[in-house]
Amino acid sequence: MVTFKDFLIKSKFNVKKARLYQESYDKIMESGLFDKSYYLKAYPHVEKAGMDPLLHYLFYGARENKFPSPTFNLVRYLQEYPEIEKNNLNPLIHYIDNENSGFTMDKSPFGLRRQKIIDTNKSFLSNYEFDTEPLVSIIILNRNGLGHLQRLFKDFDEKTNYSNYEIIVVDNASCDESVEYLYSLDLPITVIENSENVSFSKGNNDAVKIANGEYLLLLNNDIEPTYGWLNELVGCMLNNNDVGSVGAKLIFPYYEDMENQGKSYTIQHAGVKFREERTPYIYGPYHDKMFSTLIFSSDVNHQKEVISNTAACLLVPKDVYVELGGLDENYFYGYEDIDFAFRLYQNNYKSIYNPFALLFHHESATRVEDEDEKNRLNYENIMHFYDKWGTYIFKEMLKDKINQNHFFTDKKLDVTIISKNNEFISELSKDLNNKGFNVRIIPNLNNFDIGEDCDILISNNENYDVDKAVSRLNLIKVLISNNEDSRYDICLEKQENYADKLFNIIEDRYL
């Protein structure tokens, strides 16, 4: 409760100013000009300081040109009324005193952006018509996610543009009112009530056992659908051959806090690719085009085969899911969907990304809350993934880079040449550049920082201490010499056409 004493202290005991601000405070609150929720999220230090947000705005925020709400265009207001800055007036108090001045509030730019995304996507929808709609079992895991569920199921049936579905919610021991809310919905819902927080893999595998659908739709509880999403996923599945999964385009929602606001309404998922990380040489998945504002650009707005889709929204034929043994239960909320995608790929099933199934993803609230435990589980997930797939991905990514397919990764093959011989460097780097690879030249034999991006290290100097090279553990080390050297993976005799000879050996040995 804000008292007159608070205004008096903040105004440095200027009684006239304190009374004016107190009177204006109540008028501003009644007018709806000030958005408390927005202000606290946009400027989180205010809440940390324990100060009433409007009080902070009146005495500090206005001077710092902070926005009191997303619809009060402070920049435009100051331009229209230059006397505010000239006389050190508070913009909201000035507005209250001149509310008949004709100044109009903006429509929320964030709301406009969101609606434009939804409307634009509608123009791309196929609106598939089916002779018969196959039953889809929508599987959702939940833990204390009442708010997420309320957002997910708002107008849920209307947005699907598809009628033949059932919903199975696996509730992982929620202690909020999630379960009660689920039972109150007029939707075909079955709830599995767990007494503990089971893993993403186990929760989905358990739900599949009671699923009646011909197709399974794995769906996060923190998803916000847009019109036509389920129709698009099923239509894409039925109109392509040998499909093991269909994924959606996921968009970040609006974030009010300044730390995350920059990613609002950008791409979160448009298919998955991989990159290497140095220690250990783990292959990290990343979402292609993540944070791009070009949501409908040609490179992300067409259906295409990808190595993996995220399971935040993933349609899979039930018989394929069962055939491959479902999700690997050795993972706990991490890498299980990538693992499943690799098994699809190995078994000649396609993973298709369908951008016209568009959903907002508010990010997970079902995982482990304890940060240390989360880090431990994440490390175990990574190592289990590497133990299963490390050798396989090394081969596939190397092949992808050499052939420049851009399927597993967008990275080019990186080659580092260690040499003092300018003629050798010139000839070899020219050949490698002509093949479209990245080439780095290090003439200093005492430079051992090769970098984590390097795939192949080539040296023609036996005095280079290659054991000191700092790079990924799976670096391919090549020596151009008439002598054998066990420190290197490949030794080539001095000759012409090093590049062609080298890649023939790599193909025979590694691919």
C-alpha positions in Angstrom: 0.0 0.0 0.0 1.5 3.3 -1.1 1.0 6.1 1.5 1.5 9.9 1.4 4.7 9.3 3.3 6.1 7.4 0.4 5.4 10.3 -2.0 6.8 12.8 0.5 10.1 10.9 0.9 10.5 10.3 -2.9 9.8 14.0 -3.6 12.5 14.9 -1.0 9.7 16.4 1.2 8.3 18.7 -1.4 4.7 18.7 -0.1 3.2 20.2 -3.2 4.8 17.7 -5.5 4.0 14.8 -3.2 0.3 15.7 -3.2 0.2 16.2 -7.0 1.8 12.8 -7.5 -0.4 11.0 -5.0 -3.5 12.4 -6.7 -2.2 11.6 -10.1 -1.3 8.0 -8.9 -4.9 7.1 -8.3 -6.1 8.7 -11.6 -3.4 6.8 -13.5 -4.3 3.5 -11.9 -8.0 4.1 -12.7 -7.3 5.1 -16.3 -5.4 1.9 -17.2 -2.5 4.0 -18.6 0.0 2.1 -16.6 0.6 -1.6 -17.2 2.1 -3.0 -13.9 2.7 -6.5 -15.3 4.4 -5.1 -18.4 6.5 -2.6 -16.4 7.8 -5.3 -14.0 8.7 -7.7 -16.8 10.3 -5.0 -18.9 12.3 -3.6 -16.1 12.9 -6.5 -13.6 15.2 -4.5 -11.4 12.1 -2.6 -10.1 10.7 -5.7 -8.6 14.0 -6.7 -7.2 14.2 -3.3 -5.4 10.8 -4.0 -3.8 9.4 -0.7 -5.0 5.8 -0.1 -6.1 6.1 -0.1 -10.0 4.0 3.1 -10.6 5.8 4.9 -7.8 9.0 4.0 -9.5 7.8 5.2 -12.8 6.6 8.6 -11.5 9.8 9.4 -9.7 12.5 7.5 -11.7 11.2 5.7 -14.8 9.8 8.7 -16.6 13.2 10.5 -16.3 14.8 7.4 -17.8 12.4 7.3 -20.7 10.9 4.0 -19.7 7.6 3.0 -21.3 4.7 2.8 -18.8 2.8 0.4 -21.1 3.2 -1.1 -24.6 0.4 1.1 -25.9 1.6 4.5 -24.6 4.0 5.6 -27.3 6.3 7.7 -25.2 8.5 8.8 -28.1 5.5 10.1 -30.1 4.1 11.8 -27.0 7.3 13.7 -26.2 7.5 14.8 -29.8 4.0 16.2 -29.7 4.5 17.9 -26.4 8.1 19.2 -26.2 7.3 21.2 -23.1 7.4 18.0 -21.1 11.1 17.6 -21.3 11.7 21.3 -21.3 9.9 21.7 -18.0 10.8 18.3 -16.5 7.2 17.2 -16.4 6.0 13.6 -15.9 4.4 12.3 -19.2 1.5 10.4 -17.5 0.6 13.3 -15.2 0.7 15.6 -18.2 -1.6 13.2 -20.1 -4.0 13.0 -17.2 -4.2 16.8 -17.0 -4.7 17.1 -20.7 -6.7 14.0 -21.5 -8.9 15.8 -23.9 -5.9 16.9 -26.0 -6.7 14.4 -28.8 -3.6 12.2 -28.2 -4.5 8.6 -29.1 -3.0 5.5 -27.7 -1.2 3.0 -30.0 -2.5 -0.4 -30.6 0.0 -2.8 -29.0 2.8 -3.3 -31.6 3.3 -6.7 -30.2 -0.3 -7.6 -30.6 -0.3 -6.3 -34.2 2.9 -8.3 -35.0 1.3 -11.5 -33.6 -1.9 -11.0 -35.6 0.0 -10.4 -38.7 1.9 -13.6 -38.3 -1.3 -15.6 -37.8 -3.1 -13.9 -40.7 -0.1 -14.3 -43.1 0.2 -18.0 -42.2 -3.5 -18.6 -43.0 -2.8 -17.6 -46.6 -0.4 -20.5 -47.0 -2.7 -23.2 -45.5 -3.6 -26.2 -47.7 -6.8 -26.8 -45.7 -6.6 -30.5 -46.6 -9.9 -32.4 -47.2 -9.8 -36.1 -46.3 -12.1 -38.9 -47.5 -11.8 -40.2 -43.9 -9.8 -38.6 -41.1 -7.5 -41.1 -39.4 -7.6 -40.9 -35.6 -4.8 -38.9 -34.1 -3.8 -39.5 -30.4 -2.5 -36.2 -29.1 -0.1 -36.9 -26.2 0.7 -34.1 -23.7 3.0 -34.3 -20.6 2.2 -31.9 -17.8 3.6 -31.0 -14.4 2.1 -28.0 -12.6 1.3 -26.4 -15.9 -2.2 -25.0 -15.3 -1.5 -21.7 -17.0 0.0 -23.5 -20.0 -2.9 -25.9 -20.3 -5.4 -23.0 -20.2 -3.6 -21.3 -23.0 -3.2 -24.5 -25.0 -6.9 -25.5 -24.8 -8.4 -22.1 -25.5 -10.4 -22.6 -28.7 -8.5 -25.9 -29.2 -11.1 -27.7 -31.3 -11.7 -24.7 -33.5 -8.0 -24.2 -34.2 -7.3 -27.8 -35.3 -9.4 -27.7 -38.5 -9.5 -31.5 -37.9 -12.1 -33.4 -36.0 -10.9 -37.0 -35.4 -8.6 -36.9 -32.4 -8.3 -38.0 -28.8 -6.1 -36.3 -26.1 -4.0 -38.2 -23.6 -2.5 -36.1 -20.9 0.2 -37.6 -18.7 0.2 -35.6 -15.5 3.4 -35.9 -13.6 2.3 -35.4 -10.0 1.0 -31.8 -10.4 0.1 -30.1 -7.1 -1.7 -27.2 -8.8 -5.2 -27.5 -10.2 -4.1 -29.0 -13.6 -6.0 -32.3 -13.2 -9.2 -30.6 -12.1 -9.0 -28.3 -15.1 -8.5 -31.1 -17.5 -11.5 -33.0 -16.3 -13.6 -29.8 -16.7 -12.9 -29.6 -20.4 -15.5 -30.6 -23.0 -12.9 -32.5 -25.1 -12.1 -36.2 -25.6 -9.4 -36.3 -22.9 -7.9 -39.2 -20.9 -5.7 -38.3 -18.0 -2.9 -40.6 -16.7 -2.2 -39.4 -13.2 1.4 -40.3 -12.1 2.6 -40.1 -8.5 6.1 -38.9 -9.7 7.7 -36.9 -12.4 8.5 -39.4 -15.0 10.8 -38.7 -18.0 9.5 -37.3 -21.3 10.4 -40.7 -22.9 8.6 -42.8 -20.3 5.5 -40.5 -20.2 5.0 -40.7 -23.9 5.7 -44.4 -24.1 3.2 -45.1 -21.4 0.6 -43.0 -23.2 1.2 -44.8 -26.5 0.2 -48.1 -24.8 -3.4 -46.8 -24.4 -3.5 -44.7 -27.6 -6.1 -45.7 -30.1 -4.9 -43.5 -32.9 -3.4 -44.5 -36.2 -1.1 -41.5 -35.6 0.6 -40.1 -32.5 1.0 -36.4 -32.0 3.6 -35.6 -29.3 2.8 -32.1 -28.0 4.3 -29.9 -25.3 1.9 -28.4 -22.8 3.4 -24.9 -23.4 2.4 -24.8 -27.0 -0.1 -22.2 -28.3 -1.6 -23.4 -31.6 -2.8 -21.3 -34.5 -5.6 -22.2 -36.9 -5.2 -25.2 -39.1 -2.1 -26.7 -37.4 -3.3 -30.3 -37.0 -4.9 -30.4 -40.5 -1.6 -29.4 -42.0 0.4 -32.0 -40.1 -1.9 -34.9 -41.0 -2.2 -33.7 -44.6 1.5 -33.5 -45.0 1.9 -37.0 -43.5 -0.7 -38.5 -45.9 0.6 -36.8 -49.0 4.2 -38.0 -48.8 5.8 -41.4 -48.9 7.9 -43.2 -46.3 7.3 -40.4 -43.7 8.4 -41.2 -40.1 7.6 -37.8 -38.6 6.2 -34.4 -39.5 7.3 -31.4 -37.4 6.0 -27.8 -37.2 7.3 -24.3 -37.4 7.6 -23.0 -33.9 7.7 -19.3 -33.1 8.8 -17.6 -29.9 5.9 -15.7 -28.2 6.1 -12.1 -27.0 8.4 -11.5 -24.0 7.9 -8.4 -21.9 11.2 -8.6 -20.1 14.0 -6.7 -21.8 16.4 -9.7 -21.5 14.3 -11.8 -23.8 12.3 -9.3 -25.7 14.6 -9.3 -28.7 13.6 -12.9 -29.6 9.9 -12.2 -29.5 8.1 -13.4 -32.6 11.2 -14.9 -34.1 11.7 -18.5 -35.3 12.4 -21.0 -32.6 12.3 -24.2 -34.8 12.4 -24.8 -38.5 14.2 -28.2 -38.4 17.3 -29.3 -36.6 20.9 -29.4 -37.7 24.2 -30.2 -35.9 27.6 -28.6 -35.1 30.6 -29.9 -33.2 31.8 -28.8 -29.8 35.3 -29.1 -28.6 35.5 -31.0 -25.3 34.4 -33.7 -25.5 33.8 -33.8 -29.2 30.0 -33.8 -28.8 27.7 -33.1 -31.7 25.3 -30.4 -30.5 21.9 -30.1 -32.2 20.7 -26.6 -33.0 17.4 -25.2 -34.4 17.9 -24.0 -38.0 17.2 -20.3 -38.6 16.6 -19.8 -34.8 15.9 -16.1 -33.9 15.3 -15.1 -37.5 12.7 -12.5 -37.9 12.1 -13.7 -41.5 9.3 -16.1 -40.5 7.9 -16.4 -44.1 11.1 -16.2 -46.1 11.5 -18.7 -49.0 14.2 -20.8 -47.2 12.0 -21.6 -44.2 8.5 -21.5 -45.8 8.4 -24.7 -47.7 8.1 -28.3 -46.8 11.4 -30.1 -46.7 13.1 -33.2 -45.4 15.3 -32.6 -42.3 17.5 -34.8 -40.2 15.3 -34.1 -37.1 12.3 -32.2 -35.8 11.7 -31.2 -32.2 9.2 -33.3 -30.3 7.6 -30.2 -28.9 5.1 -30.8 -31.8 5.7 -34.0 -33.7 3.3 -36.3 -35.7 4.4 -39.9 -36.0 2.7 -43.0 -37.4 1.9 -45.3 -34.4 3.1 -48.4 -36.1 6.5 -46.7 -36.9 6.8 -45.5 -33.3 6.2 -49.1 -32.0 8.4 -50.6 -34.6 11.4 -48.5 -33.4 10.6 -49.2 -29.7 9.4 -45.7 -28.9 11.5 -43.1 -27.2 14.7 -44.2 -25.4 14.0 -44.1 -21.7 17.6 -43.6 -20.8 17.1 -39.9 -21.6 15.5 -37.5 -19.1 14.1 -34.4 -20.9 16.8 -34.0 -23.5 18.0 -35.6 -26.8 15.3 -38.3 -26.9 13.6 -36.7 -29.9 17.0 -36.4 -31.7 17.8 -40.0 -30.9 14.4 -41.1 -32.3 14.9 -39.0 -35.5 18.2 -40.8 -36.1 16.6 -44.1 -35.8 14.0 -43.0 -38.3 16.7 -41.9 -40.7 18.6 -45.2 -40.3 15.5 -47.1 -41.1 14.8 -45.1 -44.2 11.9 -43.0 -42.8 11.8 -39.3 -43.7 11.4 -36.5 -41.1 9.6 -33.6 -42.8 9.4 -30.1 -41.6 6.1 -28.4 -42.4 6.1 -24.7 -41.9 2.4 -24.2 -42.4 1.7 -25.9 -39.1 2.6 -22.8 -37.1 2.5 -22.7 -33.3 3.9 -20.4 -30.6 6.2 -22.2 -28.1 6.3 -20.7 -24.6 9.1 -23.1 -23.6 9.1 -25.9 -21.1 7.7 -26.0 -17.6 7.7 -29.8 -17.2 11.3 -30.4 -16.5 13.2 -30.8 -13.2 13.1 -27.6 -11.2 16.5 -28.1 -9.3 19.2 -26.4 -11.3 22.1 -28.7 -10.2 20.0 -31.8 -10.9 19.0 -30.4 -14.3 22.7 -29.9 -15.2 23.6 -33.4 -14.1 20.8 -34.9 -16.1 21.7 -32.9 -19.1 25.3 -34.1 -18.9 24.1 -37.7 -18.7 21.8 -37.1 -21.7 24.7 -35.7 -23.8 27.0 -38.6 -22.9 24.4 -41.3 -23.6 23.6 -39.6 -26.9 27.3 -39.5 -27.8 27.9 -43.1 -26.8 25.1 -44.2 -29.2 25.6 -41.8 -32.1 29.1 -40.2 -31.9 30.8 -42.4 -34.5 27.8 -42.4 -36.8 27.4 -38.6 -36.7 31.2 -38.1 -37.3 30.9 -40.0 -40.5 27.6 -38.4 -41.6 28.7 -34.8 -40.9 32.1 -35.4 -42.6 30.3 -36.7 -45.6 27.8 -33.9 -45.5 30.6 -31.3 -45.5 32.7 -32.9 -48.2 29.6 -33.2 -50.5 28.2 -29.9 -49.3 24.7 -31.3 -48.9 23.8 -29.0 -46.0 21.5 -31.7 -44.5 23.2 -32.5 -41.2 25.0 -29.2 -40.9 25.3 -25.8 -42.5 29.0 -25.7 -41.7 31.6 -25.9 -44.5 34.5 -28.3 -44.2 37.3 -26.5 -42.4 40.9 -27.2 -43.4 44.0 -25.8 -41.7 47.4 -25.8 -43.4 50.6 -25.7 -41.3 53.5 -24.8 -43.5 56.3 -22.3 -44.3 56.4 -23.3 -47.9 54.6 -20.7 -49.9 54.5 -22.7 -53.1 53.0 -25.7 -51.3 50.5 -23.5 -49.5 49.5 -21.7 -52.7 48.9 -24.9 -54.7 47.0 -26.7 -52.0 44.9 -23.8 -50.7 43.8 -23.1 -54.3 42.7 -26.7 -54.8 40.7 -26.7 -51.5 39.1 -23.3 -52.1 38.0 -24.4 -55.6 36.2 -27.3 -53.8 34.3 -24.8 -51.8 36.0 -25.5 -48.4 37.2 -23.0 -45.8 41.0 -22.8 -45.7 43.1 -21.4 -42.9 46.9 -21.0 -43.2 49.3 -21.0 -40.2 52.9 -20.3 -41.2 54.1 -20.3 -37.6 55.1 -23.8 -36.5 54.8 -22.7 -32.8 51.1 -21.9 -33.2 49.1 -24.8 -31.9 45.7 -23.2 -31.5 43.9 -25.0 -34.4 40.4 -24.1 -33.2 37.3 -26.2 -32.7 36.0 -25.7 -36.2 38.9 -27.4 -37.9 38.1 -30.7 -39.5 41.4 -31.5 -41.2 44.9 -30.4 -40.3 47.5 -30.7 -43.0 51.2 -30.2 -42.4 54.2 -30.7 -44.7 56.7 -30.1 -41.9 57.8 -33.0 -39.7 59.1 -30.6 -37.1 55.6 -29.4 -36.2 54.6 -30.9 -32.8 51.2 -32.0 -33.8 50.6 -33.6 -30.4 50.3 -30.0 -29.0 47.6 -29.0 -31.4 44.5 -27.7 -29.5 41.3 -28.7 -31.3 38.5 -31.3 -31.3 39.5 -34.8 -30.5 38.2 -36.1 -33.8 40.5 -33.8 -35.9 41.9 -35.6 -38.9 45.7 -35.0 -39.0 47.5 -35.3 -42.3 51.2 -35.2 -43.0 52.7 -34.6 -46.4 56.0 -36.4 -46.3 57.9 -39.4 -47.7 58.2 -40.7 -44.1 55.6 -42.4 -41.9 54.6 -40.7 -38.7 52.3 -42.4 -36.1 51.2 -39.0 -34.7 49.2 -38.5 -37.9 46.1 -40.2 -39.1 47.1 -40.0 -42.8 50.6 -39.7 -44.3 50.8 -38.8 -48.0 53.9 -39.0 -50.1 55.0 -35.8 -51.7 53.4 -35.6 -55.1 50.9 -33.5 -57.1 47.1 -33.3 -56.6 47.2 -33.6 -52.8 43.6 -32.6 -52.4 42.2 -35.3 -54.7 44.4 -38.0 -53.3 43.6 -37.0 -49.7 39.8 -37.1 -50.2 40.0 -40.5 -51.9 41.8 -41.8 -48.8 39.3 -40.1 -46.4 36.4 -41.6 -48.4 37.9 -45.1 -48.2 38.8 -44.9 -44.6 36.1 -42.9 -42.9 33.0 -42.9 -45.2 
